[in-house]
Amino acid sequence: MKRIGIFGGSFNPIHLGHTALAASICDLGIVDEAWLMVSPQNPFKRDLELLDENERLMMAQLAVAPYPTLRACDFEFALPRPSYTYHTLQALRTTYRDYEFSLIIGEDNWQHFNRWYRSEEIQRDTRLIVYPRSEQAEADNSQLYKGLKTIYNSEVRHYHFELPLLPYSSTEIRHLLAKGESASHMLHPDVEEYIKNKAFYTNTNNV
């Protein structure tokens, strides 16, 4: 059974930290593939903050192209909005019956996971892969990750692991571009070129 990690987000825009994280989870052997699930409407975010979902999907496809274990996914585009993870996981299991799905989330979301819609059912049925979001990740950039520990919580496996994080932020990228500054150090070159050609994030309506 193929093991798929679902890494959901607005990806507004997708940056090198997203792809490096997803690729490292695959390299660790926790999942076989990571699907970067582009959310058309996050229930915790306002619509006007987001580019059109098809544009964000295109940037995600450009960003994951070099990675054989990564896939940009538009599965939520056909689901009711806003996009609730519980509904997405239910629909994925119905559509892909031979796949095992895990959920990739940051430790900040894990700390507030009880706010998620039907969070108890998600934890009951889904393995969670929790990655660090704290600033202590500046430790040793020569290593892809420092260690992996498995924590068992009731009947659900929760993987918590440490790895040096790239200090990248979609919000920071949007602010830099809105000021006419470069964000090339945080973006795949093809994504940067796409943003430039489309003139995305060049005014405050995009930030």
Helices and strands as residue ranges (DSSP letters): E 2-9, H 16-27, E 33-38, G 47-49, H 53-64, E 70-73, G 75-78, H 85-95, E 99-106, H 107-111, G 113-115, H 119-125, E 127-131, G 135-138, E 147-153, E 156-162, H 170-178, G 184-186, H 189-198, G 204-206
